[in-house]
Amino acid sequence: MAGQGEITQQLHAYAGGDRDAFDQLVPVVYDELRRIARNHLRRTNRGATLDTTGLVHEAYLKLAGQKGMRVEDRGHFLAIAASAMRQIIISRARSRLAAKRGGGEVPTTFDEERVGSDAQAEWLLDLDRALTMLRERDERIARTVECRFFAGLNEEETAQALGVSLRTAQRNWMRARAWIRSELTGEDDPKAS
């Protein structure tokens, strides 16, 4: 497995315009990308058709198509990859609900598995709206949610990816969870302030 220095060098080469560097990087971090995708899907994709490999590959296509992507290090790259995966899952949830609301589908009989995943899609969209509002309020705290919840990074990895102290990352995570819980439930949380 490649060391942190090699990963960082490949990221900087890619940022400098070396398109091959990205293709060389992905196999090195592929297992970590699969771990992030599994975390996403375990939390958000019950009953849907997207699997771990599919999510990693869609994220690869999304990231490889970006020009001028600036990435500092492994943690930052994983946070960006997690954000791309979140966008893919949210897009699929929107499509699923659009289809449910008459997006050209023929009515079918009751399907318990589909009802569960439709409810999951609604929850995902609510979470995405809350995260978007949080981003408008405090970008760094919203990025903390992406690192912890979506990327599955631990506290130390989150602090490193965001360039903050461990204690700041921990505080931001506590504030983010309280604020999002309040937004999703409609209940004020005195600890969210």
C-alpha positions as a Markdown table, in Angstrom:
| # | Residue | x | y | z |
|---|---|---|---|---|
| 1 | Met | 0.0 | 0.0 | 0.0 |
| 2 | Ala | 1.2 | 3.5 | -0.8 |
| 3 | Gly | 2.3 | 5.8 | 1.9 |
| 4 | Gln | 0.7 | 9.2 | 2.8 |
| 5 | Gly | 3.5 | 11.0 | 1.0 |
| 6 | Glu | 3.0 | 9.1 | -2.3 |
| 7 | Ile | -0.8 | 9.8 | -2.1 |
| 8 | Thr | -0.2 | 13.5 | -1.5 |
| 9 | Gln | 2.3 | 13.6 | -4.4 |
| 10 | Gln | -0.2 | 12.0 | -6.7 |
| 11 | Leu | -2.9 | 14.5 | -5.6 |
| 12 | His | -0.6 | 17.4 | -6.2 |
| 13 | Ala | 0.4 | 16.0 | -9.6 |
| 14 | Tyr | -3.3 | 15.7 | -10.5 |
| 15 | Ala | -4.0 | 19.3 | -9.3 |
| 16 | Gly | -1.0 | 20.4 | -11.5 |
| 17 | Gly | -2.7 | 18.9 | -14.6 |
| 18 | Asp | -1.4 | 15.3 | -14.7 |
| 19 | Arg | -4.6 | 13.4 | -15.6 |
| 20 | Asp | -2.8 | 10.1 | -15.2 |
| 21 | Ala | -2.0 | 10.8 | -11.5 |
| 22 | Phe | -5.7 | 10.5 | -10.7 |
| 23 | Asp | -6.0 | 7.1 | -12.4 |
| 24 | Gln | -2.9 | 6.0 | -10.5 |
| 25 | Leu | -4.3 | 7.3 | -7.2 |
| 26 | Val | -7.7 | 5.6 | -7.3 |
| 27 | Pro | -6.4 | 2.0 | -7.0 |
| 28 | Val | -4.3 | 3.0 | -4.0 |
| 29 | Val | -7.3 | 4.4 | -2.1 |
| 30 | Tyr | -9.9 | 2.1 | -3.6 |
| 31 | Asp | -10.5 | 0.1 | -0.4 |
| 32 | Glu | -11.0 | 3.3 | 1.5 |
| 33 | Leu | -13.5 | 4.6 | -1.1 |
| 34 | Arg | -15.4 | 1.3 | -0.8 |
| 35 | Arg | -15.5 | 1.7 | 3.0 |
| 36 | Ile | -17.0 | 5.2 | 2.5 |
| 37 | Ala | -19.5 | 3.9 | 0.0 |
| 38 | Arg | -20.5 | 1.0 | 2.3 |
| 39 | Asn | -21.0 | 3.6 | 5.1 |
| 40 | His | -23.2 | 5.7 | 2.8 |
| 41 | Leu | -25.3 | 2.8 | 1.6 |
| 42 | Arg | -25.7 | 1.2 | 5.0 |
| 43 | Arg | -27.2 | 4.4 | 6.3 |
| 44 | Thr | -29.1 | 5.7 | 3.3 |
| 45 | Asn | -29.8 | 3.2 | 0.6 |
| 46 | Arg | -31.9 | 0.3 | 1.9 |
| 47 | Gly | -33.8 | -1.4 | -0.8 |
| 48 | Ala | -32.3 | 0.6 | -3.7 |
| 49 | Thr | -30.4 | -0.7 | -6.7 |
| 50 | Leu | -27.0 | 1.1 | -6.1 |
| 51 | Asp | -24.3 | -1.1 | -4.6 |
| 52 | Thr | -20.9 | -0.3 | -3.1 |
| 53 | Thr | -19.0 | -0.8 | -6.4 |
| 54 | Gly | -21.5 | 1.2 | -8.4 |
| 55 | Leu | -21.3 | 4.1 | -6.0 |
| 56 | Val | -17.5 | 4.1 | -6.0 |
| 57 | His | -17.4 | 4.0 | -9.8 |
| 58 | Glu | -20.0 | 6.8 | -10.1 |
| 59 | Ala | -18.0 | 8.9 | -7.7 |
| 60 | Tyr | -14.8 | 8.2 | -9.7 |
| 61 | Leu | -16.5 | 9.4 | -12.9 |
| 62 | Lys | -17.8 | 12.5 | -11.1 |
| 63 | Leu | -14.3 | 13.3 | -9.6 |
| 64 | Ala | -12.3 | 12.5 | -12.7 |
| 65 | Gly | -14.4 | 14.9 | -14.7 |
| 66 | Gln | -13.6 | 17.8 | -12.5 |
| 67 | Lys | -11.0 | 20.2 | -13.7 |
| 68 | Gly | -8.8 | 22.2 | -11.4 |
| 69 | Met | -9.7 | 20.1 | -8.3 |
| 70 | Arg | -7.4 | 21.2 | -5.5 |
| 71 | Val | -6.8 | 18.5 | -2.9 |
| 72 | Glu | -4.4 | 18.9 | 0.0 |
| 73 | Asp | -4.0 | 15.3 | 1.3 |
| 74 | Arg | -5.6 | 11.9 | 1.7 |
| 75 | Gly | -8.1 | 13.0 | 4.2 |
| 76 | His | -9.2 | 16.0 | 2.1 |
| 77 | Phe | -9.5 | 13.7 | -0.9 |
| 78 | Leu | -11.7 | 11.3 | 1.0 |
| 79 | Ala | -13.9 | 14.1 | 2.2 |
| 80 | Ile | -14.3 | 15.3 | -1.4 |
| 81 | Ala | -15.1 | 11.7 | -2.5 |
| 82 | Ala | -17.6 | 11.4 | 0.3 |
| 83 | Ser | -19.3 | 14.6 | -0.8 |
| 84 | Ala | -19.5 | 13.3 | -4.4 |
| 85 | Met | -21.1 | 10.1 | -3.1 |
| 86 | Arg | -23.6 | 12.1 | -1.1 |
| 87 | Gln | -24.5 | 14.1 | -4.2 |
| 88 | Ile | -25.0 | 10.8 | -6.2 |
| 89 | Ile | -27.2 | 9.3 | -3.5 |
| 90 | Ile | -29.3 | 12.5 | -3.0 |
| 91 | Ser | -29.8 | 12.7 | -6.8 |
| 92 | Arg | -31.0 | 9.1 | -6.9 |
| 93 | Ala | -33.4 | 9.8 | -3.9 |
| 94 | Arg | -34.8 | 12.8 | -5.8 |
| 95 | Ser | -35.3 | 10.7 | -8.9 |
| 96 | Arg | -37.0 | 8.0 | -6.8 |
| 97 | Leu | -39.5 | 10.4 | -5.3 |
| 98 | Ala | -40.2 | 12.1 | -8.6 |
| 99 | Ala | -41.0 | 8.7 | -10.1 |
| 100 | Lys | -43.2 | 7.9 | -7.0 |
| 101 | Arg | -45.1 | 11.1 | -7.6 |
| 102 | Gly | -46.1 | 10.1 | -11.1 |
| 103 | Gly | -42.9 | 10.5 | -13.1 |
| 104 | Gly | -44.3 | 8.4 | -15.9 |
| 105 | Glu | -44.6 | 5.1 | -14.0 |
| 106 | Val | -47.6 | 2.8 | -14.3 |
| 107 | Pro | -49.3 | 2.3 | -11.0 |
| 108 | Thr | -48.4 | -0.9 | -9.2 |
| 109 | Thr | -49.5 | -2.9 | -6.2 |
| 110 | Phe | -48.4 | -2.3 | -2.7 |
| 111 | Asp | -44.7 | -3.2 | -2.1 |
| 112 | Glu | -43.5 | -3.1 | 1.5 |
| 113 | Glu | -39.8 | -3.0 | 0.5 |
| 114 | Arg | -40.4 | 0.0 | -1.8 |
| 115 | Val | -42.4 | 1.9 | 0.8 |
| 116 | Gly | -39.4 | 1.6 | 3.2 |
| 117 | Ser | -37.0 | 2.8 | 0.6 |
| 118 | Asp | -39.3 | 5.7 | -0.4 |
| 119 | Ala | -39.4 | 6.8 | 3.3 |
| 120 | Gln | -35.6 | 6.5 | 3.4 |
| 121 | Ala | -35.4 | 8.7 | 0.3 |
| 122 | Glu | -37.6 | 11.3 | 1.9 |
| 123 | Trp | -35.4 | 11.2 | 5.0 |
| 124 | Leu | -32.3 | 11.7 | 2.9 |
| 125 | Leu | -33.8 | 14.7 | 1.2 |
| 126 | Asp | -34.7 | 16.2 | 4.5 |
| 127 | Leu | -31.2 | 15.6 | 5.7 |
| 128 | Asp | -29.8 | 17.1 | 2.6 |
| 129 | Arg | -32.0 | 20.2 | 3.1 |
| 130 | Ala | -30.9 | 20.5 | 6.7 |
| 131 | Leu | -27.2 | 20.1 | 5.6 |
| 132 | Thr | -27.7 | 22.8 | 2.9 |
| 133 | Met | -29.1 | 25.2 | 5.5 |
| 134 | Leu | -26.3 | 24.4 | 7.9 |
| 135 | Arg | -23.7 | 25.0 | 5.1 |
| 136 | Glu | -25.2 | 28.5 | 4.7 |
| 137 | Arg | -24.9 | 29.1 | 8.4 |
| 138 | Asp | -21.4 | 27.5 | 8.9 |
| 139 | Glu | -19.5 | 25.9 | 6.1 |
| 140 | Arg | -16.9 | 24.2 | 8.3 |
| 141 | Ile | -19.5 | 22.5 | 10.5 |
| 142 | Ala | -21.4 | 21.3 | 7.4 |
| 143 | Arg | -18.1 | 19.8 | 6.1 |
| 144 | Thr | -17.6 | 18.1 | 9.5 |
| 145 | Val | -21.0 | 16.3 | 8.9 |
| 146 | Glu | -19.8 | 15.2 | 5.4 |
| 147 | Cys | -16.5 | 13.9 | 6.9 |
| 148 | Arg | -18.1 | 12.1 | 9.9 |
| 149 | Phe | -21.5 | 10.9 | 8.6 |
| 150 | Phe | -21.0 | 10.5 | 4.9 |
| 151 | Ala | -17.3 | 9.6 | 4.7 |
| 152 | Gly | -17.2 | 7.7 | 7.9 |
| 153 | Leu | -13.9 | 9.4 | 8.9 |
| 154 | Asn | -13.0 | 9.2 | 12.6 |
| 155 | Glu | -12.4 | 12.3 | 14.7 |
| 156 | Glu | -8.7 | 12.5 | 14.0 |
| 157 | Glu | -9.2 | 12.0 | 10.2 |
| 158 | Thr | -11.9 | 14.7 | 10.2 |
| 159 | Ala | -9.7 | 17.2 | 12.0 |
| 160 | Gln | -6.9 | 16.5 | 9.5 |
| 161 | Ala | -9.2 | 16.7 | 6.5 |
| 162 | Leu | -10.5 | 20.1 | 7.7 |
| 163 | Gly | -7.2 | 21.4 | 9.0 |
| 164 | Val | -8.5 | 22.0 | 12.5 |
| 165 | Ser | -7.6 | 20.8 | 15.9 |
| 166 | Leu | -9.1 | 17.5 | 17.2 |
| 167 | Arg | -11.0 | 19.4 | 19.9 |
| 168 | Thr | -12.5 | 21.8 | 17.3 |
| 169 | Ala | -13.6 | 18.8 | 15.1 |
| 170 | Gln | -15.2 | 17.2 | 18.1 |
| 171 | Arg | -17.0 | 20.4 | 19.1 |
| 172 | Asn | -18.2 | 21.0 | 15.5 |
| 173 | Trp | -19.5 | 17.4 | 15.3 |
| 174 | Met | -21.5 | 17.9 | 18.5 |
| 175 | Arg | -22.9 | 21.2 | 17.3 |
| 176 | Ala | -23.8 | 19.8 | 13.9 |
| 177 | Arg | -25.6 | 16.8 | 15.3 |
| 178 | Ala | -27.6 | 19.0 | 17.6 |
| 179 | Trp | -28.5 | 21.5 | 14.9 |
| 180 | Ile | -29.5 | 18.9 | 12.3 |
| 181 | Arg | -31.5 | 16.9 | 14.9 |
| 182 | Ser | -33.4 | 20.2 | 15.7 |
| 183 | Glu | -34.0 | 20.9 | 12.0 |
| 184 | Leu | -35.2 | 17.3 | 11.3 |
| 185 | Thr | -37.5 | 17.0 | 14.4 |
| 186 | Gly | -38.6 | 20.6 | 14.7 |
| 187 | Glu | -37.6 | 20.6 | 18.4 |
| 188 | Asp | -35.2 | 23.2 | 19.7 |
| 189 | Asp | -32.1 | 21.8 | 21.3 |
| 190 | Pro | -30.6 | 24.1 | 23.9 |
| 191 | Lys | -27.1 | 22.6 | 23.3 |
| 192 | Ala | -27.2 | 23.6 | 19.6 |
| 193 | Ser | -26.4 | 27.2 | 20.3 |
